[in-house]
Amino acid sequence: MTEIKMTHRERVLAALNHELPDRTPIDFGGGMAATIYYTAYERLRGYLGVDSGPILQHLRKQSRTVVPEEAVLEHFDIDTRCLLLGGYEGGGREIDEDTLIDEWGTTWSKTGTHPYINTDGPFYGRDADIADLEAHDWPDPDNHGYYAGLAERAEALRCNTDYAIVLNLPVGIIHQCQFVRGWDTWLMDLHRNPEYACRMMDIITEHWIGVTNNVLEIVGDSVDVVFFGDDMGTQKSTLFRPEIYRRLIKPRHKRMFDVLKARSGFKVVLHSCGSTSSLFEDMIDLGVDAVNPVQINAANMEPERLKEEFGDRLTFWGGIDTQKVLPFGSPDEVRREVRRIIDILGRNGGYVLNSVHNIQPDVPPENVVAMFDEACSYQGAGSGTH
């Protein structure tokens, strides 16, 4: 029997269509929450002997993560390539080397090599006044900076490569509300000031839809996958009760997903950290094709149960533990974990391998190499050749 080798794009799309690929598809840096922290990347480059100059391509400056360069992606035979929006023109500014303000008016602060944390915003410490929201100078979804060069980058990836092209859209309404209002205050608003919280979500939903409509018009059929994040989980549970999600947040998410699902031809990956399985039926209802990062050490996120209950309707994108195995395991332990997860989540298709969220600063480069090398060579339940 002759083995059929798929292209990178075919491999990813097979998994997203719940078909067995020729090997487990691998993502590294395709999505803004599926890449690597810059200090870990510096060590990885040194370990691989790759020196292509300064690390300049940050997915989001606040997160301090990077887009891995082509030499590294080719070394690991990565199946995805990211397509990013540009930066907002005329909005936001750097205060000093440790502080910046983005176009939304959120202040981000860091110390040394640590990531930025949102420390202030336009609605921090203010009364829940809807008139305050209406009077605010919100970012313009038609700002040219978002779209500069986007069509050319998309066309170059489509015409010159066989990779699965992952379009990264802006973060969702939960993230953005927390950034402009403050995490704890916004969560309390859902209970104490729901009308205010909903109006804030509506304004941000309109911005997201405006940007997304513009982007989809620009990229046309040049992308395979759409990726964006809206964290809804903690280590032990969802951020809010599922009924709160369904009553207040899901109607806004539906408007967002309706825009995406009106365009055929690409799959939608939703990033949401933590224990989120209690919302998987809602995600399926919205039209989510794949969930990321599949935080298997969080409560109720056991990979065996997830595959059994949802594996025929959701693709799992992630799954390699960044809390214990990648930072503290040996390379052999990493390889065993890769084989284990492929055999569970990759059974009968429906799995794209990546670390659970971004590879963190404490992950040794040897373990990054072990993860990707084993994923590339292992012919287990996640491939059609085992």
N, C-alpha and C positions, 0 to 999 in steps of 0.2 A: 504493500500500500504506500503510495507516494504522499509524503507529508506536504500539506498546503500551508505556505507561509503567508500570513496576512500582512498588509501594510499597517503602520501604526494607527492610522485613522480607522481602518476596518476592525482592528483589535479592540479599540475603545468602544466603538459603536456596537460591536457584537456583545460586549459585556453589558452595555446599557439596554440592549434589546433582549437580554436574558438568554443569549446564545453562548455556546462554549467557544472562546477564542483559541488560537493556536498556542498561546501562553497567556499568563495573567498580565493584563495591561498595567502599566506603571505610570503614575503621575508624580512629578516633582516640579513644583512651581507653576503648575497650570492655573491654580486659584490663589487668591490673596491670603487664604488661610491654609494652604497646602504646600508651603515652601520652607524656608529656613532662616533662622536669625543670623544677622550678618557676622557676628563673631564666630559662630559655628561654621559659617560658610568660609570664612577666612582660613580656619584650620583645615577644612575639607579641601580647599584649593591647594594648600601647602602639602597635604598628604598625597594628593593626586599628582602633584608637580605641575599644576595648571597656573600659569601667570599671564593673564591677559590684560594687566593694568589695573587701575583702581576699580573698586566695586561701586558702581554709580547708579545702577538701576534698582531703585527701591519701589516695591509695590505700593506701600503706603508709608510715607516718611514716619508717621507716628508709630507704626508697628516695628520699624527698623528691620524689616525682612527684605530679602532681595529676590530678583529674578535670576536664577542660575544661568550662567553663560552657556553658549552653545557647546563649547568643548566639554563641559561637565555633563550636560544633558546627553550628548552623543556617547560619552564614555559609558553611561549607565543604560543606553538604549531606551531613553524615556519616550513615551508614546504621545505626550501632550506638549503643546506650546501655548503660552498665554498671550492674550491680546488685551492690552490695557488702554483705558481712557487717559487723556492728558490731564494736566493740572489746571485748576481754575485760574483764569487771567484776571488780574486786578483785585483779587480778594485774598485775604490772609497775609500774614507777614511774620518774619522771624523777629523776636524780641531780643534774644541773645542765643548763644550756642546751646542752651538747655531749654529754651522756651519758644514756642511758636503759637500763632493763632491762625486757625483755618478760615475758609470762606463762610463757615456757619457761625463764626464768632466764638468757637470753642477754644480754650487755652489748653495746650498740651505741654507738659513739663517732664524732664528727665534728669537723671543724675548719672554722669559718666557713661558707661556702655549699656546702662539699663534702658528698657523701653520707655517711651513716652506714656504718660497717664493723663487723662483728661482731668484737669484741676479747677476749671472755671468755665462758665458759659453764659450766654445771653440771658438765660432764665434761671440761673442758680440763685437760690435764696430769695426768690420773688414770689409774691402772691400768685395764685392760680387765676389770673385775670385774662379772659379771652381777648379783651380789647388790646392787651399787651401783645398777644400773638399777631393780631391783625395789623398792628402798627409797625411790626418788626420788618427790617430790611432783609428779606430772605435771599439766598443765592438764586441766580438766574439760571434755569435749566438750559437756556440757549447760549450760555457763555461759550465763546469760541474755543477756549482753552481745552475744554473736555474733548473736543473732536478734531483738533489739529493733527493731521497726518494719519488719522485712524483708518480711513479708506485705503490709503497706500500700504499701511502695515498689514491690514487684513488681506488685501489682494496679493501681497508678496508671500505671505504664509500659505495662502490657498494655492497659488500657482507654482510655487517653488519647493514645496515640501509635501510629504504625505502624512504629516502629523495631525492628530485631532486638535483642532483650534478651540481654545477655551476663552470665551469672551467674559471678562470680569466687569460686572455692573456695580454701581455704588452700593454701599451697605444699606440694609433695609431700615424700616421705620423704628424698630425696637432699638437698635444701635443708635440711630441718629437722635431719637428722642432723649435717650440717656446722655448722649454727648452734650446736647444743648441745655438740658434741664438738670442733669445730675442723676446718677444711677438710683440712689435711694429715694430721692424726691419723686422721680417719675414713677417708680413702682408704687409709692404711696398714692400718687395721683390716680392710679387705676382704681383705687378703692375710695379715696376721699373726694376726688375731683374728676370723675369720669368724663364729664362734658368737656372740661379743659383738655384732658389727656387725649380724647378723641379728636378734638379740633387740631391739636398739635400733630397727631398722626395723619389727619387728612391733609394738612398743608405739606407735610413731608412726603406723603404718598403722591401728591400732585407733582412735586418736584421730581421724584423718582420716575414717575410715569413719563414726564416730559423728557427727561434725559434718556430714558430707555427707548421711547419712540424715535428720538433723534438718532440714537446709536443704531437701532435695528434698520432704520432707513439707510444709514451710511454703509453698514457692513453687508447688507443683503444676505446672500446665500453663502457667504465666505466663512461662516463659523459652524462648528458642530455642536458645541456645548456652551451653555450660559451658566455662569457661576456667580452667586452672591451670598452674603452672610447676614443672618439675623439671629443672634444667640438667644436661645430660649431655655437653656438648662444650666443647672449647677451640678456638682458632683453627686448630690443625693436626690434631686428632684427637678421639676421645671421651676423657672423663676416665678411663676404665678400659677394659680390653679387652672387646670384645663378649661373649666367653665368660663373663667375670666378671659382666657385666650379666645374661646369660641364666640363670646359675646362682644368683646371690644376690639380685638386685634385681627382675628381671622377675616372679618369683612373687608378690612383694608388690604390684607395680604391677597384676598381674592381679586381685588381690583388690579393689583400688581401682576398676579399670575395670569389673569385674563389677557393682559397685554402681551405677555410672553407666549401664551398658548394660541393667540390669534395668528402667530407666525409659525408655520409648520417648518420642519426640517432640522430642528435642533433639540437637544435634550437640556433639561434644567436640573442643575445641582444646587441644592440648598445647604449651606453650611450653618450648623447650629450645634454649639458645644454642649457637653454635659449629658444628663439623663433626659432624653427627649422622646423615648419610645411611646410614652402615653399620648403623644401628639402625632405619631406616624400615620394613623388613619386620617387625621386632618390634612397632613401633608399630601397623602395620596389623593384625597378629595380635591385639593388645590391644583394638582397636576405635577407635583414634584416627581422627577424621574429617578434621582439619586440623592442620597443623604450623605453628608460629610460633617464631621470627621469620623463618626462611629466610635465614640469614646467608650471603649469596651470595659474600662475599669469603673465607670460610673454606675450608679444604681440602675437596675433593670435594663442594662445594656449588654447582657451576656450574648456573645455572637451566635451561639447555638440557637437560642430562643429567637433572636432577631431573624435569623435565616429561616427558621421554621414558620414563624408567623407572617413575615413580610417579604420573604425572599423572592416570591413570584411576582411582587408588585413594586418593589423598590430595589434599586441597585445600591450597593454599599461602596462608598468611596473613602478609603482611609484604613482604619482598623489596626495599624501597627503601633503598639502602645508607647507613648512618649513619657509616661509617668514613672514607669519602673524598668521595662525591658530595654528600651533604647539608651537611657542615660546610665543605667547601673548593671545591665547584663553584659556578659562576654559576647564576642562576635558569634561564637557557637550557639549561645542562648538566643541571640537575635535571629539566627538562621532557623532554629527550631520554631521560634514564634512565627516567623514568616510562613513556614510550611504549615503550621497549625491553622493560621488564619485563612490561608488560601484554601485548605481542605474544607474549612467550614463555610466561609462566606463565598468562596468561588465555586462551590458545588452547583453544577448546571448553569453556570454563568452568573452574571449579575454582580461582579466585583471588580473594582479598580483599586490597585494597591497604592497606598500612601501612608505616611505617618499620621497619627492622630494629632491634628493641628500642625503648626509649624515646628520643625525640628529645633529644639531649644539649645541654649548656649552650653548646657552641661552634657550634651550628647557627643561622645568621642567620634572622630571621623572614621575610625575602624568599624564602628557599628553602623554608620550610614552606608559605608561600602558593603558591609555584610547584608544589610537589608535589601539593597537594590540588586546586588549580584545574585543573591539567593532567589529573589523574585523573578529574575530574568531566566534563571537556569532550571528552576524547579518545575517538573512536569507532574503536578499533583491533580487534585480534583478540579482545579481552576482552569484546566486546559483540555483541549480536545485530543491531545496526543498522549495522555497518561495511560 
